[in-house]
Amino acid sequence: HKVIKCRAAVAWEPSKPLVMEEIEVAPPQAHEIRIKIVATGVCHTDLYHLFEGKHKDGFPCVLGHEGAGIVESVGSEVTKFNPGDKVIPLFISQCGQCRFCKSPKTNLCEKGWYDVMSESDTRFTCKGKKVLQFMGTSTFSEYTVVNEIAVAKIHPSAPLDKVCLLGCGVATGYGAALNTAKVEPGSTCAVFGLGAVGLAAVMGCKNAGAKRIIAIDINPTKYEKAKVFGATEFVNPKDHNKPISQVLHEMTNGGVDFSLECVGSVAVMRSALESCVKGWGVSVLVGWTDMDDFAARPIQLIAGRTWKGSLFGGFKSKDGVPKLVNEYLEKKVKLDEFVTHNMTLAQVNDAIQLMQTGDCIRSVLSVALQ
């Protein structure tokens, strides 16, 4: 194994454009895999870390956690992966040994990097400086090194520029509806926020057999897209002079059975809870945020509603991602429809800007030619 020199988009400091640099990627150590990244999505969580995150010590770093690639080499003691395998790096590990991995109740793993960026152990250097790996993945690089407990081996015929979206956004929204909310056939659902995660949640509600799927966004251009994934109705809160929860109560005879918050706003989280019907309504927090407290009146829960959260759609990562890839290949899960822009890694700052303006669902960056 040799050190590889390659191109990567480096975030030197918060809120500044990423810079294309030549970095050195060290060989994989025991239980690690060095991956040639072929394609990566740009997710809102990358922007969150760059622009809003509290981790000022999390720089310089290489962002990106929604990628797909090919195994370049493996470290010692790696037996289940070989060079040439198609893989998706995972920001949630699955060690298979800890109490969480052994329980069917959760997809968390105790061996995760969870404190985003607390893992100062990195295989990247640039200009003599250590460069941190974001979420243990760092897909905005031609090569990355990931522990084998955080890599999923996928079907050899999977198109990497599509299945990369299963590394975060699509799995997150789709699973939040299926695994966390456990949407039931014939039910009425509301999805707040129609980015990639929200549209995937709409798809999850549809595949679960929901009868009504109300898509909610302040950007009316998102409705046509939401219809493609199964939305039956669209509500723009800006079209109403009363709270969105009241609008939904009137539309649904007292509230929806399931609501999913796919924005990452504590105000929207409250609206989503209050939009649920009493007695059995379930509201799931899917949008990622750690900036503010959420709040609601206790009576909301006392009256029988359930408020819960979902991380990576509740999928145990190494088990779930290869299955989702197969479902895509069997046309049970849509991916192509999420991709609105295809660019190269060197255009990552343009992709970030598109996402900030809401003009795209997903930009997929080609990193290396297959």
Residue pairs with C-beta under 8 A, 6 or more apart in sequence:
1 27
1 28
1 34
1 73
1 75
2 27
3 24
3 25
3 26
3 27
4 24
4 25
4 34
4 72
4 143
5 22
5 23
5 24
5 25
6 22
6 23
6 25
6 141
6 142
6 143
7 20
7 21
7 22
7 23
7 141
7 142
7 345
7 346
8 20
8 21
8 23
8 62
8 124
8 126
8 131
8 138
8 140
8 141
8 142
9 18
9 19
9 20
9 21
9 62
9 63
9 64
9 140
9 141
9 345
9 346
9 348
10 18
10 19
10 20
10 21
10 23
10 60
10 61
10 62
10 126
10 131
11 18
11 50
11 59
11 60
11 61
11 62
11 63
12 19
12 59
12 60
13 59
13 60
14 50
14 51
14 53
14 56
14 59
15 50
15 51
17 349
17 352
18 50
18 63
18 140
18 348
18 349
18 352
20 345
20 346
21 126
21 127
22 126
23 62
23 124
23 125
23 126
23 131
23 141
24 124
24 125
24 126
25 34
25 123
25 124
25 141
25 143
25 144
25 145
26 123
26 124
26 125
26 145
27 34
27 73
27 75
27 145
28 34
28 73
28 74
28 75
28 78
28 123
28 145
29 75
29 76
30 75
30 76
30 77
31 75
31 76
31 77
31 78
31 147
31 148
31 149
32 74
32 75
32 78
32 123
32 145
32 146
32 147
32 148
33 71
33 73
33 74
33 75
33 78
33 81
33 87
33 145
33 146
33 147
33 148
33 151
34 71
34 72
34 73
34 74
34 75
34 123
34 143
34 144
34 145
35 69
35 70
35 71
35 72
35 87
35 89
35 143
35 144
35 145
35 146
35 151
36 69
36 70
36 71
36 72
36 142
36 143
36 368
37 64
37 67
37 68
37 69
37 139
37 141
37 142
37 143
37 144
37 367
37 368
38 67
38 68
38 69
38 70
38 160
38 161
38 164
38 366
38 367
38 368
38 369
38 370
39 67
39 68
39 69
39 160
39 161
39 164
39 364
39 365
39 366
39 367
40 64
40 66
40 67
40 68
40 139
40 140
40 164
40 345
40 364
40 365
40 367
41 66
41 67
41 164
41 165
41 167
41 168
41 169
41 196
41 362
41 363
41 364
41 365
42 64
42 66
42 348
42 351
42 352
42 355
42 362
42 363
42 365
43 65
43 66
43 168
43 169
43 196
44 195
44 197
44 264
44 288
44 355
45 65
45 135
45 168
45 288
46 63
46 64
46 65
46 134
46 140
46 352
47 352
47 355
47 356
48 264
48 288
48 289
49 55
49 58
49 61
49 63
49 116
49 117
49 134
50 63
50 352
52 291
53 116
54 290
54 291
55 116
55 117
57 117
58 116
58 117
58 132
58 134
59 132
60 126
60 129
60 131
60 132
61 117
61 131
61 132
61 133
61 134
61 138
62 124
62 131
62 132
62 133
62 134
62 138
62 140
62 141
62 144
63 134
63 138
63 140
64 134
64 137
64 138
64 139
64 140
64 141
65 89
65 91
65 134
65 135
65 137
65 138
65 139
65 167
65 168
66 139
66 164
66 165
66 167
66 168
66 169
67 88
67 89
67 137
67 139
67 144
67 164
67 167
67 367
68 86
68 87
68 88
68 154
68 158
68 160
68 161
68 163
68 164
68 167
69 86
69 87
69 89
69 139
69 144
69 160
69 367
69 368
70 84
70 85
70 86
70 87
70 160
70 370
71 81
71 82
71 83
71 84
71 85
71 87
72 83
72 143
73 83
74 81
74 82
74 83
74 148
78 148
80 148
80 153
81 87
81 148
81 151
81 153
85 153
85 156
86 153
86 154
86 155
86 156
86 158
86 160
87 151
87 152
87 153
87 154
88 151
88 152
88 154
88 163
88 164
88 166
88 167
88 321
88 325
89 136
89 137
89 139
89 144
89 146
89 150
89 151
89 167
90 137
90 146
90 150
90 151
90 152
90 167
90 317
90 318
90 321
91 113
91 135
91 136
91 137
91 150
91 167
91 168
91 312
92 107
92 108
92 109
92 112
92 150
92 311
92 312
92 317
93 109
93 111
93 112
93 113
93 136
93 147
93 149
93 150
93 317
94 101
94 107
94 109
94 149
94 150
94 316
94 317
94 318
94 319
95 101
95 109
95 110
95 111
95 149
96 102
96 149
96 318
98 109
98 110
98 111
99 110
100 106
100 107
100 108
100 109
100 110
101 109
101 110
101 316
106 314
107 311
107 312
107 314
107 315
107 316
107 317
107 320
108 311
109 149
109 317
111 149
112 136
113 119
113 135
113 136
116 134
116 135
117 132
117 134
117 135
119 132
119 133
119 136
120 130
120 132
122 130
122 131
122 132
122 133
123 133
123 144
123 145
124 130
124 131
124 132
124 133
124 138
124 141
125 131
133 144
133 145
136 146
136 147
136 150
137 144
137 146
137 150
137 167
138 144
139 164
139 167
139 367
140 345
140 348
140 365
140 367
141 367
142 345
142 367
142 368
149 318
150 317
151 318
152 317
152 318
152 321
152 322
153 322
154 163
154 321
154 322
154 325
155 322
155 325
155 326
155 329
157 329
158 325
158 328
158 329
160 370
161 339
161 342
161 364
161 366
162 328
162 335
162 336
162 339
162 364
163 325
163 328
163 335
164 364
165 196
165 335
165 338
165 339
165 362
165 364
166 321
166 324
166 325
166 328
166 335
167 321
168 312
169 195
169 196
169 197
169 200
169 338
169 362
170 196
170 197
170 200
170 324
170 333
170 335
170 338
171 200
171 312
171 313
171 315
171 320
171 321
171 324
172 197
172 200
172 286
172 310
172 311
172 312
172 313
173 196
173 197
173 198
173 199
173 200
173 201
173 202
173 203
173 204
173 260
173 262
173 286
173 313
174 200
174 201
174 203
174 204
174 207
174 313
174 324
174 333
175 204
175 310
175 312
175 313
175 314
175 315
175 320
176 197
176 201
176 204
176 260
176 262
176 284
176 286
176 310
176 313
176 314
177 183
177 189
177 201
177 202
177 203
177 204
177 205
177 207
177 208
177 258
177 260
177 284
178 204
178 207
178 208
178 313
178 314
179 310
179 313
179 314
179 315
180 284
180 286
180 308
180 309
180 310
180 313
180 314
181 189
181 258
181 260
181 282
181 284
181 310
182 208
182 282
183 189
183 204
183 205
183 208
183 209
183 210
183 257
183 258
184 208
184 209
184 210
184 257
184 258
185 208
185 209
185 210
185 211
186 209
186 210
186 211
187 208
187 209
187 210
187 211
187 212
187 257
187 258
188 210
188 211
188 212
188 214
188 252
188 256
188 257
188 258
189 205
189 210
189 212
189 213
189 214
189 256
189 257
189 258
189 259
189 260
190 213
190 214
190 215
190 216
190 248
190 256
190 258
190 259
190 260
190 272
190 275
191 198
191 201
191 202
191 205
191 213
191 214
191 215
191 216
191 226
191 231
191 259
191 260
191 262
192 198
192 216
192 217
192 259
192 260
192 261
192 262
192 263
192 268
192 271
192 272
193 216
193 217
193 261
193 262
193 263
193 264
193 268
193 287
194 202
194 215
194 216
194 217
194 219
194 222
194 223
194 225
194 226
194 262
195 262
195 263
195 358
195 361
196 338
196 361
196 362
197 262
197 286
197 287
198 215
198 217
198 226
198 260
198 262
198 263
198 286
199 225
199 226
199 229
199 338
199 361
200 229
200 338
201 260
201 262
201 286
202 213
202 215
202 226
202 229
202 230
202 231
203 229
203 230
203 333
203 334
204 313
205 213
205 230
205 258
205 260
206 213
206 229
206 230
207 230
207 332
207 333
210 230
210 258
211 232
212 232
212 233
212 252
212 256
213 230
213 231
213 232
213 233
214 231
214 232
214 233
214 234
214 235
214 248
214 251
214 252
214 256
215 222
215 223
215 226
215 231
215 233
215 234
215 235
216 234
216 235
216 236
216 237
216 244
217 223
217 226
217 234
217 236
218 236
218 237
218 238
219 358
220 234
220 236
223 231
223 234
225 337
225 361
226 234
228 334
228 337
229 334
229 337
233 251
235 244
235 247
235 248
235 251
237 244
237 247
240 247
243 271
243 274
244 271
244 275
245 255
245 271
245 274
245 275
248 255
248 256
248 275
249 255
249 275
252 277
254 277
254 278
255 275
255 276
255 277
255 278
255 281
256 275
256 276
256 277
256 281
257 276
257 277
257 280
257 281
257 282
258 276
258 281
258 282
258 283
258 284
259 272
259 273
259 275
259 276
259 281
259 282
259 283
259 284
260 272
260 283
260 284
260 286
261 268
261 269
261 272
261 283
261 284
261 285
261 286
261 287
262 286
262 287
263 287
264 287
264 288
264 289
265 287
265 289
266 289
266 292
266 293
266 294
266 295
268 287
269 283
269 285
269 287
269 294
270 294
270 295
270 296
272 283
272 285
273 283
273 296
273 300
273 305
273 307
274 296
274 300
275 281
275 283
276 282
276 283
276 305
277 305
278 303
278 304
278 305
279 303
279 304
280 304
280 305
281 304
281 305
281 306
282 305
282 306
282 308
283 305
283 306
283 307
283 308
284 308
284 309
284 310
285 294
285 307
285 308
285 309
285 310
286 309
286 310
296 307
300 307
301 307
313 320
315 321
315 324
324 333
327 333
328 334
328 335
338 361
338 362
339 361
339 362
339 363
339 364
340 360
340 361
340 362
340 363
341 351
341 354
341 360
341 362
341 363
341 364
342 363
342 364
342 365
342 366
343 350
343 351
343 363
343 364
343 365
343 366
344 365
344 366
344 367
345 365
345 366
345 367
347 365
348 365
351 360
351 363
351 365
354 360
354 363
355 363
